[in-house]
Amino acid sequence: MTATKYSAELTSVVTNKLQIAPDDYIDVRIFLEPDSILENVSAELEAKGMKIRTIIEGPDVQVRGSIAVKNLNDINAVAEVDRIEHDHAL
């Protein structure tokens, strides 16, 4: 698994779930590169299986939603994605 864009916590969650429940959906928070075109990136994320719930625009653009664990590597491959974190209540 290429984990370059995954947070440490997400890497741990994904490693476990890939073995026992790859079809399970998990909530993620995706941070985009500053020069990303939001409309294009959100369409690409949806095409790769992400169910987008919220988009937060600001200095750090975030896309929040859920995706099947087995599809996370597809999201990791999107050039405009800066990092991916597990999105959960603190």
C-alpha positions in Angstrom: 0.0 0.0 0.0 1.3 3.4 -0.9 0.8 5.5 2.2 2.5 8.7 1.3 -0.7 10.9 1.7 -2.2 9.0 4.6 -2.0 10.2 8.2 -0.5 7.8 10.7 -3.9 7.1 12.2 -5.5 6.5 8.8 -2.7 4.1 7.9 -3.4 2.0 11.0 -7.2 1.9 10.4 -6.8 1.0 6.7 -4.2 -1.7 7.3 -6.6 -3.5 9.7 -9.7 -3.0 7.6 -8.2 -4.1 4.3 -7.7 -7.5 5.8 -11.0 -8.0 7.6 -13.5 -5.7 5.9 -12.3 -4.0 2.6 -15.9 -3.1 1.6 -16.5 -1.1 4.7 -16.9 2.6 4.4 -14.8 4.9 6.5 -15.1 8.7 7.0 -12.2 10.7 5.6 -11.0 14.3 5.4 -9.1 15.1 2.3 -6.9 18.2 2.1 -6.3 19.5 -1.4 -3.2 21.2 -2.9 -3.6 25.1 -2.9 -3.9 25.4 -6.7 -6.5 22.7 -7.1 -9.6 23.3 -9.2 -12.3 22.2 -6.7 -15.0 21.2 -9.2 -12.6 19.0 -11.2 -11.1 17.3 -8.1 -14.5 16.7 -6.4 -15.8 15.1 -9.6 -12.7 12.9 -9.8 -13.1 11.9 -6.1 -16.7 10.9 -6.7 -15.8 8.9 -9.8 -13.3 7.0 -7.7 -16.1 6.0 -5.2 -16.1 8.8 -2.6 -19.4 9.9 -1.2 -18.8 13.6 -0.5 -20.7 15.1 2.4 -19.0 18.5 2.9 -16.6 20.8 1.2 -14.9 23.5 3.3 -13.2 26.2 1.3 -10.6 28.4 3.0 -6.9 28.5 3.2 -6.9 24.7 3.5 -9.6 23.3 1.2 -11.1 20.1 2.7 -13.4 17.5 1.2 -15.1 15.3 3.8 -17.0 12.2 3.1 -16.8 8.4 3.1 -15.2 5.8 0.9 -14.8 2.1 0.8 -11.4 1.1 2.4 -10.5 -0.8 -0.8 -10.9 2.4 -2.9 -8.6 4.6 -0.8 -5.5 3.9 -3.0 -7.5 5.4 -5.9 -8.0 8.6 -3.9 -4.3 8.5 -2.9 -3.4 8.6 -6.6 -5.3 11.9 -7.3 -2.5 14.5 -8.0 -4.4 17.4 -6.3 -4.8 15.5 -3.0 -2.3 16.7 -0.4 -3.2 14.4 2.5 -5.9 12.1 3.7 -7.0 11.8 7.3 -9.5 9.7 9.2 -12.5 11.9 10.0 -14.1 11.1 13.3 -15.4 12.8 16.4 -12.6 13.8 18.8 
